[in-house]
């Protein structure tokens, strides 16, 4: 007999689309919650049309954040659609939405309207720039990366600002929204009170700036783009070898001694310019030139093997395919197979990152087709309600 999943019995009404909200609700679904995704008839979530690439079952963008959910099509422009959506929210333990601020309230589905009848609801709102002065601004990851400061510290020092290679702000916001939902559920368990949790892309980005943000707040230093260099640690960067660059992360003086020993230039540790990390930061260019002179003697793969053997963190730049292979080699089991409603395996996805002991028997249902559950969910919503969170 397996233990119940952590969120067994929790009903999530998912009124979100694109990435941040759907990733939050997929995380809750992975942990055992029942997630009912409300979509527009005929078109559904925007990402159902974002491609290529496409898997045999649909756009990979949509599939990346929508497994373990039910899809119900409701036209919120009609009285019937709004009434069914309201009934879903009144039964829910958690509501997640990323309409423009005030959009759900205009439909009679805002926090105040729902909490008046479902006072224990945990209502999570995701926006781009909050609900006050930025309520009118559309929230897109790329835009927030630009205006929030992330692009100003990403890219080569003499090049154009660059976005991260994935919609990182959306992902960070999804994780913050999930944390907020879980914390609010725990508080409700202890107090019986629900909550309205507001998360914005701009706030999540700024909360993730950590050392770079604190450089400004604590020392009045505005960070700048440095390519792959680290502002506070050297060497912590890409270094050229005979054939390719190598990522080297030397975090302390002991590692620096090992690093120079493997490279055959141990005398550098006696050089006052490189004797401590602070000195190495001050003489970054000189040290980088000396290190790359030594690294030019061998390939990146040879150096990776030699340095790793001595406990110096180093590695070649890998593609996502190689990263998956590495995780599999290390026994991390990075992916799960997902099944359609017949039980047939239809794809592979990255699993939830957390591993549990004893293991969780997490659900592995493939992302639903548009409106796949409309009939069954609508029939359930029209049946007499018992209490918030009741399952079908």
C-alpha positions in Angstrom: 0.0 0.0 0.0 1.4 3.4 -1.0 1.2 6.5 1.1 -1.2 9.2 -0.2 0.3 11.9 -2.2 0.9 15.2 -0.3 -1.9 17.0 -2.0 -4.4 14.2 -2.4 -7.9 15.7 -2.0 -6.9 19.2 -2.9 -8.9 20.6 -5.8 -7.2 23.3 -8.0 -9.2 25.5 -10.4 -6.7 26.6 -13.0 -7.7 29.8 -14.9 -4.2 30.4 -16.0 -2.5 30.1 -19.4 0.9 30.2 -21.1 3.7 29.4 -18.6 3.9 30.8 -15.1 0.4 29.8 -13.9 0.3 26.5 -15.7 3.7 25.5 -14.4 2.5 26.3 -10.9 -0.6 24.2 -11.3 1.3 21.3 -12.9 3.6 21.3 -9.9 0.5 21.0 -7.6 -0.8 18.2 -9.8 2.5 16.4 -9.6 2.1 16.5 -5.9 -1.3 14.9 -6.1 -3.8 17.7 -6.5 -6.7 17.4 -8.9 -6.3 20.3 -11.4 -9.1 21.3 -13.6 -7.8 23.6 -16.4 -10.4 26.0 -17.8 -9.8 26.8 -21.4 -11.5 28.9 -24.2 -13.7 26.8 -26.5 -12.1 26.2 -29.9 -8.7 27.6 -29.1 -7.7 26.8 -25.5 -4.4 27.9 -23.9 -2.3 30.1 -26.2 0.5 27.6 -26.1 -1.5 25.0 -27.8 -0.6 27.0 -30.9 3.0 27.7 -30.1 5.2 25.7 -32.4 7.3 24.2 -33.8 8.5 22.0 -32.4 5.7 19.5 -32.1 5.6 16.1 -30.6 3.4 13.4 -32.0 0.6 14.6 -29.6 1.0 18.4 -29.9 3.1 21.5 -29.3 6.0 20.7 -27.0 5.6 24.2 -25.3 2.1 23.4 -24.1 3.0 19.9 -23.1 5.9 21.0 -21.0 3.6 22.6 -18.3 0.2 20.8 -18.5 0.5 17.2 -17.6 -1.7 15.6 -14.9 -4.6 18.0 -15.6 -8.2 17.9 -16.8 -9.3 20.2 -19.6 -12.7 21.8 -19.6 -13.9 24.3 -22.2 -16.0 27.1 -20.7 -17.1 30.3 -22.5 -16.6 32.9 -19.9 -18.4 35.4 -22.2 -21.7 33.6 -21.5 -23.8 33.5 -18.4 -23.7 29.7 -18.4 -19.9 29.6 -18.8 -19.4 32.1 -16.0 -21.8 30.2 -13.7 -20.0 26.9 -14.2 -16.6 28.6 -13.7 -17.9 30.2 -10.5 -19.2 26.8 -9.3 -15.7 25.3 -9.9 -14.1 28.1 -8.0 -16.5 27.7 -5.1 -15.6 24.0 -4.8 -11.9 24.6 -5.1 -9.2 24.6 -2.4 -6.9 26.6 -4.7 -7.7 29.0 -7.6 -4.8 30.1 -9.8 -5.3 32.8 -12.4 -3.2 35.1 -14.5 -5.8 37.4 -16.1 -4.9 41.1 -16.2 -5.5 42.5 -12.7 -9.2 43.0 -12.2 -10.1 40.7 -15.1 -11.5 37.9 -13.0 -13.5 40.3 -10.8 -15.2 41.6 -14.0 -16.4 38.1 -14.6 -17.6 37.7 -11.0 -14.7 35.4 -10.3 -12.4 37.6 -8.3 -11.1 36.8 -4.9 -13.6 38.8 -2.9 -16.5 37.3 -4.8 -15.3 33.7 -4.4 -14.1 34.1 -0.8 -17.4 35.4 0.3 -18.9 31.9 -0.2 -15.7 29.9 0.0 -13.8 31.6 2.8 -11.1 28.9 2.9 -10.0 29.4 -0.7 -6.4 29.9 -1.5 -6.5 32.3 -4.4 -3.3 32.8 -6.3 -3.0 35.7 -8.8 -0.1 36.0 -11.2 0.5 39.3 -12.9 3.3 41.0 -14.8 3.8 44.2 -12.7 1.4 43.9 -9.8 -2.0 45.2 -9.1 -1.4 48.9 -8.4 0.6 51.2 -10.7 1.5 48.4 -13.1 -1.9 46.8 -13.3 -2.4 48.1 -16.9 0.9 46.7 -18.2 1.0 43.4 -20.0 3.4 40.9 -18.4 5.6 39.0 -20.8 8.8 37.3 -19.6 11.0 38.9 -22.2 9.8 42.4 -21.3 10.3 41.8 -17.6 13.8 40.5 -18.2 14.5 43.8 -20.0 13.0 46.3 -17.7 13.6 44.4 -14.5 17.4 44.4 -14.8 18.2 40.8 -15.8 19.2 41.6 -19.3 21.5 44.3 -18.1 23.7 41.7 -16.5 23.4 39.0 -19.2 25.6 39.0 -22.3 29.1 39.9 -23.2 30.5 43.1 -21.7 30.9 44.8 -25.1 27.8 43.2 -26.7 24.0 43.7 -26.6 22.0 42.8 -23.5 20.7 39.2 -23.8 17.8 37.4 -22.4 18.2 34.0 -20.6 17.8 31.0 -22.9 14.5 30.0 -21.3 11.6 32.1 -20.0 13.3 32.2 -16.7 11.2 34.9 -15.1 8.0 32.9 -15.8 9.6 29.8 -14.2 10.7 31.7 -11.1 7.3 33.2 -10.8 5.7 29.8 -11.1 7.9 28.5 -8.2 7.0 31.5 -6.1 3.3 31.0 -6.8 3.6 27.4 -5.8 5.4 28.2 -2.6 2.7 30.8 -1.8 -0.1 28.3 -2.5 1.5 25.6 -0.3 2.2 28.0 2.5 -1.4 29.3 2.4 -2.8 25.8 2.4 -0.7 25.0 5.5 -1.9 28.2 7.3 -5.5 27.3 6.3 -5.0 23.8 7.9 -4.0 25.5 11.2 -6.4 28.4 11.2 -9.2 27.6 8.8 -8.5 30.9 6.9 -7.9 31.2 3.2 -5.8 33.9 1.6 -5.2 35.9 -1.6 -1.6 35.4 -2.8 -0.4 37.9 -5.3 2.8 37.2 -7.3 4.2 39.3 -10.1 6.9 38.6 -12.6 8.8 41.7 -11.7 8.8 40.9 -8.0 9.9 37.3 -8.7 12.7 38.5 -10.9 14.0 41.0 -8.4 13.8 38.4 -5.6 16.0 36.2 -7.7 18.7 38.8 -8.3 20.3 37.8 -4.9 24.0 38.8 -4.9 23.6 41.1 -7.9 20.6 42.9 -6.5 22.2 43.2 -3.1 25.3 44.7 -4.7 23.1 47.7 -5.6 21.0 47.7 -2.4 23.9 47.2 0.0 26.9 48.8 -1.7 25.3 51.1 -4.3 27.1 49.2 -7.1 25.1 48.7 -10.2 26.2 45.4 -11.8 27.1 45.2 -15.4 27.3 42.5 -18.1 30.4 40.4 -17.8 29.7 37.6 -20.2 30.5 34.3 -18.4 32.7 35.9 -15.7 31.6 36.1 -12.1 31.7 39.5 -10.4 33.1 38.2 -7.1 35.0 35.0 -7.9 37.9 34.3 -10.2 38.4 31.9 -11.9 34.7 31.2 -12.2 34.2 31.4 -16.0 34.6 29.8 -19.4 38.3 29.3 -20.2 39.5 28.4 -23.7 41.3 25.1 -24.2 42.9 23.6 -27.3 39.5 22.8 -28.9 36.7 24.3 -26.9 35.9 26.3 -23.8 35.7 24.7 -20.4 33.6 25.9 -17.5 35.7 26.2 -14.4 34.3 27.1 -11.0 37.1 27.6 -8.5 35.3 28.7 -5.3 38.2 28.9 -2.8 41.9 29.1 -2.4 42.3 25.4 -1.8 40.7 24.7 -5.1 42.9 27.3 -6.8 45.9 25.4 -5.6 44.6 22.2 -7.0 43.7 23.8 -10.2 47.1 25.3 -10.9 48.8 22.1 -9.9 46.8 20.1 -12.5 47.7 22.8 -15.1 51.3 22.6 -14.1 51.6 26.2 -13.1 51.6 25.9 -9.3 53.9 28.9 -9.0 50.8 31.2 -9.5 49.7 30.6 -6.0 52.8 32.3 -4.8 52.2 35.3 -7.0 50.9 38.1 -4.8 48.5 39.1 -7.6 46.7 35.7 -7.3 47.3 34.8 -3.7 43.7 35.3 -2.6 40.3 35.6 -4.3 40.2 39.3 -3.9 43.5 39.7 -5.6 42.5 37.3 -8.4 39.3 39.4 -9.0 41.5 42.6 -9.1 43.8 40.9 -11.7 41.2 39.0 -13.6 42.6 39.7 -17.1 46.2 38.8 -16.3 45.2 35.5 -14.6 42.8 34.6 -17.4 45.6 35.0 -20.0 48.0 32.8 -18.0 45.4 30.1 -17.4 44.4 29.9 -21.0 48.0 29.7 -22.1 48.3 26.5 -20.0 44.9 25.1 -21.0 45.8 25.4 -24.7 48.0 22.3 -24.3 45.0 19.9 -24.2 41.4 19.5 -25.2 38.6 20.5 -22.9 37.6 16.9 -22.4 41.1 16.0 -21.2 41.2 18.9 -18.8 37.7 18.1 -17.5 38.8 14.5 -16.7 42.0 15.6 -15.1 40.5 18.4 -13.0 37.4 16.4 -11.9 39.8 13.6 -10.7 41.4 16.2 -8.4 38.1 17.6 -7.1 38.2 20.8 -9.1 34.8 21.6 -10.6 35.0 21.8 -14.4 33.0 20.8 -17.4 32.4 21.3 -21.1 29.4 23.2 -22.3 26.8 20.6 -23.1 23.6 20.6 -25.1 20.3 19.7 -23.4 20.6 16.2 -24.8 24.0 15.8 -23.2 22.6 17.2 -19.9 19.9 14.6 -19.9 22.4 11.9 -20.6 24.6 13.1 -17.7 21.6 13.1 -15.3 20.8 9.6 -16.4 24.4 8.5 -16.0 24.4 9.9 -12.4 21.2 8.0 -11.5 19.0 11.1 -11.2 16.2 9.7 -13.3 15.5 13.1 -14.9 12.4 12.1 -16.9 9.1 10.3 -16.6 7.0 8.6 -19.2 3.5 10.0 -19.6 0.4 8.0 -20.5 -2.8 8.9 -22.3 -6.2 7.9 -20.9 -5.9 4.4 -22.3 -2.6 3.8 -20.4 -0.4 4.0 -23.5 2.9 5.8 -23.2 2.8 8.8 -25.5 5.9 10.8 -24.4 8.6 11.6 -22.0 8.9 14.7 -19.8 11.2 16.1 -17.1 9.9 14.9 -13.8 9.3 17.1 -10.8 12.8 18.0 -9.5 12.2 16.9 -5.9 12.8 13.3 -5.0 11.2 11.8 -1.9 12.0 8.9 0.5 9.9 6.8 0.5 9.3 7.6 -3.2 6.1 9.3 -4.3 3.8 7.4 -6.7 3.3 10.6 -8.7 0.7 10.7 -11.4 2.0 10.6 -15.0 -1.0 11.6 -17.1 -0.1 13.2 -20.5 -1.3 16.8 -21.0 -5.0 16.7 -21.9 -6.4 17.4 -25.3 -8.5 20.5 -25.5 -11.9 20.0 -23.8 -11.1 16.3 -23.2 -12.9 16.5 -19.8 -15.6 19.0 -20.5 -18.6 16.6 -20.4 -17.6 14.9 -17.2 -16.5 18.1 -15.4 -19.7 20.0 -16.4 -21.9 17.1 -15.2 -20.1 17.2 -11.9 -20.4 20.9 -11.5 -24.2 20.7 -12.2 -24.6 18.1 -9.5 -25.3 19.2 -5.9 -22.2 20.6 -4.2 -21.1 19.1 -0.9 -18.1 21.0 0.3 -15.0 22.8 -1.3 -12.5 20.2 -2.5 -15.0 17.3 -3.0 -13.8 15.1 -5.8 -15.9 13.7 -8.6 
